[in-house]
Amino acid sequence: MIQLHPEDAMVDAMLRGWRAQQMSRGLKEGTIAGRERLIRRFHEFTNEYP
């Protein structure tokens, strides 16, 4: 399968891994979702990939 936007796929994969890591530490869904929203807003603002 060819990715049309591999950078976007990589960011999504990184955030999924980060979410799993936070869940394994027992953090609440609201905490995790808020952090993810912050990262996505920052990415949108900078228009750069990590």
Order of alpha helices (4+ residues) and beta strands (2+ residues): alpha-alpha
